[in-house]
């Protein structure tokens, strides 16, 4: 079953379905990603999360591969169902899940037209669909998803509580939200982190991007039944890195709808 009614599609462009009109976020985001050398061509996208050792962010992609494999090992033990990959970008994670878990129906959503158009060019599978849409406005069927992944993108939402409430509307009973590879801070750490982000984006020549990057407080989780399925350990990660095994410095958090 498609996760949204056909009449919810407001336009279609290059095989990409639009559920809401385009938003202004993308311009600043793509500028930063281009300057950071994170924009890939179609051939490169098809290889992700594998990148050559010469790539500037090689260790980061080793980390992301470890996170992806860890999640797929978990999700493969679950039953069939619908999965929403929120912030799908160029589609590599959505595709990996759809490929490794053929019993799942995967929908990747984002507000980044550039990368989503790459996603539909790079990946075609019968159990994989990419859509453009604002998650707060997109007309999905209610309670359609058993799983929702937020992989390295929660920090781009200004109000994570509001987002989680919206996602609960889309989750089936006992459905799961998985927050992957997003940094969380204690309250006293946030001002310094905000200053680092502002300085970074200013140096990148895209100071306006700072308004879209938010710093997550661990207190957020107090409101929700959750499990930390992976907690980074600096010492363990340092030893593993010396052995050539890169793990994420960020947690994996599961929130269950009750």
Secondary structure, DSSP 8 states (H G I E B T S, - for coil): --SB-GGG--EEETTEEESS---THHHHHHHHHHHTT----HHHHHHTT---TTSTTHHHHHHHHHHHHHHHHHHTTS-SEEEEEET-TTSHHHHHHHHH-TTEEEEEEES-HHHHHHHHHH---TTEEEEE--TTT--B-TT-EEEEEEES-GGG-S-HHHHHHHHHHHEEEEEEEEEES--EE-HHHHHHHHHHHHHHHHHTT-GGGGGG---EEGGGGGGS-EEEEE---HHHHHHHHHTT----SS-EEEEE--
